[in-house]
Amino acid sequence: MLTCRQVTQLLSEGQERQLTVGEGLRLRVHLVMCQGCANFKKQMSFLHAACRRFVVEPASKERGE
């Protein structure tokens, strides 16, 4: 079983690359059992989406779109 530290590392890496099937499976099992890591995943997803919107929206507004 993965530790919480390993899960946070995999979640971070998962933002940049496709996780292997084994990594994804072990990650999902841990997230079902660990509410702290599940919350961390939600927070990371929210921040990632917010950063994407921040980068896209200002450029669009500057062009007058």
C-alpha positions as CSV (number, residue, x, y, z in Angstrom):
1,M,0.0,0.0,0.0
2,L,1.2,3.5,-0.8
3,T,2.0,6.0,1.9
4,C,0.4,9.4,2.0
5,R,3.8,10.9,0.9
6,Q,3.9,8.6,-2.1
7,V,0.3,9.5,-3.0
8,T,1.0,13.2,-3.0
9,Q,4.0,12.6,-5.2
10,L,1.9,10.5,-7.6
11,L,-0.9,13.1,-7.7
12,S,1.7,15.8,-8.5
13,E,3.3,13.6,-11.2
14,G,-0.2,12.8,-12.6
15,Q,-0.6,16.5,-13.4
16,E,2.3,16.2,-15.8
17,R,2.2,12.6,-17.2
18,Q,-0.1,9.6,-17.6
19,L,0.2,7.3,-14.6
20,T,0.7,3.6,-15.2
21,V,-2.2,1.3,-14.7
22,G,-0.6,0.0,-11.5
23,E,0.1,3.4,-10.2
24,G,-3.5,4.5,-10.9
25,L,-4.9,1.4,-9.2
26,R,-2.8,1.7,-6.1
27,L,-3.6,5.4,-6.0
28,R,-7.4,4.8,-6.2
29,V,-7.3,2.2,-3.5
30,H,-5.4,4.6,-1.2
31,L,-7.8,7.5,-1.9
32,V,-10.8,5.3,-1.0
33,M,-9.3,4.6,2.4
34,C,-7.6,8.0,3.2
35,Q,-9.9,11.0,3.4
36,G,-6.8,13.4,3.9
37,C,-5.3,12.4,0.5
38,A,-8.8,12.4,-1.1
39,N,-9.1,16.1,0.0
40,F,-5.6,16.9,-1.2
41,K,-6.5,15.5,-4.6
42,K,-9.6,17.7,-4.8
43,Q,-7.6,20.7,-3.8
44,M,-4.9,20.0,-6.4
45,S,-7.6,19.6,-9.1
46,F,-9.2,22.9,-8.1
47,L,-5.9,24.7,-8.2
48,H,-4.9,23.2,-11.5
49,A,-8.2,24.2,-13.1
50,A,-8.0,27.7,-11.6
51,C,-4.4,28.2,-12.9
52,R,-5.5,27.1,-16.4
53,R,-8.4,29.6,-16.4
54,F,-6.2,32.4,-15.1
55,V,-3.7,31.8,-17.9
56,V,-6.3,31.6,-20.6
57,E,-8.7,34.4,-19.5
58,P,-6.3,37.3,-19.2
59,A,-4.8,36.7,-22.7
60,S,-8.3,36.6,-24.2
61,K,-9.4,39.8,-22.4
62,E,-6.3,41.6,-23.6
63,R,-7.2,40.9,-27.2
64,G,-10.7,42.2,-26.6
65,E,-12.4,38.8,-26.9
